[in-house]
Amino acid sequence: MSARTSRTAAHARTRTRTRTGLRGRVAALGAVTVLCAAATSTGAAQAIVGGSDSSEPYPFMVSIPMAFPDGTKTVDGVCGGALIAPEWVVTAAHCAQDGPFAHPAGTVRIGSEDRHSGGSVRRIVGKAVHPGYDGQDGRSHDDIALLRLDRPAPQRPIALADRAPRVGAATRVLGFGTVVDARDVQEWMFSERLQELDTRVAATGDCLGVKAPGELCTTSRVPGAMACNGDSGGPQIQRIGGRWELVGATAGDGDYDVDPECGGGPGVWTSVSAYKDWINGTTAAHG
């Protein structure tokens, strides 16, 4: 394990982390602008930076087109999400914002391994952002949101985990994010094919600025690989009793202050089990 993972939790709390796909990549740009700034896509086998093509169907996987106005054209960006009920998707709060720079384009694609085809397409008719989220200061915890769909999706939803995985537990992350680990947004290239990466849950102190128990610090089981720009909101999953359960939603870079490259260190995921009461209460109230 690298030297960065030996930092103490006290040192970690003195730092601030930048969310994957948001702030810190280009300081002069707005938060969600950076997430969606790359319009180029590729069918390359490696994405999530160092990941690989999906090895099995993930019917609960959701891609969320993000619209970024750039002069007279609209840039084709992306966030991820997970279908947790026929009409509900969990994603990152920073992927649900209707800001002046970028916003969800209005639809989602469910259950496809291709970003622009297949699966089921549904319109977004409602959003619920966690009340604790505040993305105005360059960082925020409580980075979780729900999207309500116009009608039920036929794909099977994924179950929410009852508890966070233990440190060292094997997990997997999914996304359509950039295949290029670059600070220059002009070099980002989003994957057309769904990517996966095998990961492990790390100790809270291995990431900078993690707020336990609401966030999970995660390391890659593949050297130099990690979720990156465009993977925000996507699922972290764990196989329990022969089925996948949702344990996290992609939130940020776990060591941005010391290493701005995505693949150079750990990542941060919002722990869905910590927000299960809020999720269930919100969906029930709008059911």
Secondary structure, DSSP 4 states (H G I P E B T S, - for coil): --GGGG--HHHHHTS----TTSTTSSTTS-HHHHHT----EE--S--TTT-EE-SS--TTEEEEEEEEEETTEEEEEEEEEEEEETTEEEE-GGGS---SS-EE-SEEEES-SBSSSSSEEEEEEEEEE-TT--GGGS--S---EEEEESS--SSPPPEEPSSPPPTT-EEEEEE--BSS--SSGGG--EESB-EEEEEEEE-GGGSSS--TTTEEEEEESSTT----TT-TT-EEEEEETTEEEEEEEEEEETTTTT--SGGGS-EEEEEGGGGHHHHHHHHHHT-
